Amino acid sequence: MSGRSFASPPVCVSNEPFTPVNPSDELVIVLDFGAQYTQLIARRVREASVYCEILPHDTAVEEIAARHPVGIIFSGGPNSVYMDGAPCVDEGVYGLGCPILGICYGHQLMALQLGGRVRPADNREYGPAVLDICEPGALLHGLGAQQDCWMSHGDTVLEPPPGFRVAATTATTPVAAMADPARGFYGVQFHPEVAHTPFGAEMLRRFVRDVCRASGLWTASSIVEESVAAIRRQVGDAGVVCGVSGGVDSCTVAALAHRAIGDQLTCIFVDHGLLRAHEADEVRQDFAAALGIRLISVDARDRFLSKLAGVTDPEAKRKAIGEEFVRVFEEHAGAVEGALFLAQGTLYPDVIESGTKTAATIKTHHNVGGLPEDMWLKVVEPLRYLFKDEVRAVAAELGLPASIVWRHPFPGPGLAIRILGEATAERVATLQQADAIFIEEIRSAGLYREIWQAYAALACDIRSVGVMGDARTYSHPVILRAVSSDDAMTAHWSRIPYDVLERVSSRIVNEVPGVNRVVYDISSKPPATIEWE
């Protein structure tokens, strides 16, 4: 197929989804009722070495049964269970014969559907509360009589359903936890998935390991083994092109694919002109040496910048970049013998944030909602069901160097979504210089590994008055952003020491032309996102 032209491909092949990796066939399903913490529930289950997926709350009971879950968790949600049209589950789920845990809204729904009483609370609980444990049972044993927990509810269970006993209360919540051990049904009004409930992770571990009797085979080594097998099944003898950026996601995909299919893989690095300072050279020099994989380097800087000319809307930027990426890959796949697949580093949070049946579209990730509908390459996404911390564990298992494993995340659209306004070559150069200073000072202060992600953004639509050399300036501000996180679904702004921020600000204002002000973003996610666009 070498030399084949793809300007008018003879057939448009529909994308086939990558089969979820489940080494043990032990699945815990989280039914999502719209809670902001649903993804955290799934992560906590996986931290107990048990595979977990999130499905919409109205998933047909037949579909749930066909997946043979060892356990089901109902998430929280913003609604009231007794209101007309409140989300619910098919009551047939209670007859599947597997344990069920209801959390917050899920706790109230279980109580209502099984014959308990739910009413608006006389005293709503939002924030920390003290849990009084009266019947510890399988989930709360050994914790003592009282524990701190995190509440967020306006309704309450007044009476548990028949067969349940009250396991815990608070000063204002008569049924803060309930249990029916005979059927394996449990409900908790508090949120065990958040860090503000110190014993919560252990409680969820007990549910999936002790109550559901899952074996705990979801590990980095088993993920690698099953991912390699899944890639082989999907790809067969066909060629695969993999887009790489030098980041942990794309490098992990490349390493998995290379282990699975060897020389059938060709990696393509596209310099779209929106990378960090010196990044293109580093990828070209270091990637092949680190992984021993064939690499094609494409200089497409002018091509991408021309696509972004006059574009200021963040979603339009993402989609333009996503489509152009695919077009570049399709063109260069013509030089790869038998290439029919595109491997890319889509993660579970990318899928969730790009919008699902129960999750609103926060922002379209270029490798999810930004892919063109007429793309003929079939997609291979071995990380599609993994969170970032799981990807890092897999990368380490594959033997990738620490410089790749712990590299700060970088968005596929690059600096285009860190330039608030039109992305031009001049603005990219300005931002590259400011960003390099920020990262250099963070490394010098020994903070790089402590911070999940740090970057500089350029506010092109804003100017402020300043004074430099006794003269008036009217220039753009640079925004510094640094956050701590585990999975990018939630994040807290990093408490960088003032002296480090002062050095960064001083250097940027003095060394970067066109910038006269530096500000530090102290917003957490939610309500903000990590990236500005």
HUDALIN-V547036 format. One record per run of one state. SS is the DSSP state (H for helix, E for strand, L for the rest). FROM is the first residue (numbers start at 1). LEN is the number of residues. Records with the same first field share a line. If there is no record, write none. Layout:
SS: FROM-LEN  FROM-LEN
//
This chain:
L: 1-26  33-5  48-3  57-4  67-4  75-16  96-3  104-1  114-3  134-3  141-5  160-5  170-7  181-4  189-11  212-8  236-3  244-4  272-7  292-3  300-1  308-6  334-5  344-4  354-24  381-7  398-4  406-8  418-1  421-4  445-8  469-2  485-6  494-4  512-3  521-4  526-8
E: 27-6  51-6  71-4  99-5  117-17  146-14  165-5  177-4  185-4  239-5  265-7  295-5  339-5  378-3  419-2  453-16  471-14  491-3  515-6  525-1
H: 38-10  61-6  91-5  105-9  137-4  200-12  220-16  248-17  279-13  301-7  314-20  348-6  388-10  402-4  414-4  425-20  498-14
//
